[in-house]
Amino acid sequence: MPKLGIAIIGAGMIGTVHRRAALLAGAEVRGVAASSPQRAREAAQSWNVPRAYRNIEEVV
């Protein structure tokens, strides 16, 4: 059975909490969107996530 793939919206403290919860639940974090494209890239790199979204519209 394939893992549930999710994107995290927000890369601050609560984003980190949601990421940890998702990983503990067995999900795969496939992307992150943040307050700016640069912050999303930084979070994606830090979290070893393959996709940094420029804005929330790209996630949907």
N, C-alpha and C positions, 0 to 999 in steps of 0.2 A: 504494500500500500504506500503510495507516495506521501511525502511529508506535506503538511499544510504550508504554503508559502505566504508570507505577509510582508507588508511595508510598514515601517514605523513613521508616524507623522510627529515630528519634533525630535530634536537631538539633545535637549537639555536633560535635566535630572529625571523628569518623568519619562522621557524617551528611553533613557537607560534602564529604568525600572521595567518598562513595558518590554524592552528587548530581553532582559533577563527572564521575565515571566514567560515570554514566548518560547525561548530556548528551553526552559525547564519543562514546558508543556510538550516539547517535541516538534515545534514548528521551525521552519527555516526562514530567517529574515533575509529577504531578497532585495530590499530597497529601503531607502530612508529619504524623507523630505524634511527640510528644516526652514528656519526663518530666512535663509539666503542660500543660493546655490553653493557658495563657498563653504558654508557651515554644513550643508548636506554632504559635500565631497569629503570634508574632514571627518565627519561621523562615519561615513561609509568606509573610509580607509581605516579608521580606528577600530571599527567593529568588524572589519573584514567582510563587508557586505558588497555584493557586486554592482549595485546600482544606486546612484545619487540622483534624485529627482530635483529638477530646477524649481518646481512649484507643485502644489497639490493637484492641479489639473492633470499633470502627467501621470499621477498615480492611478487615477480612475480609468 
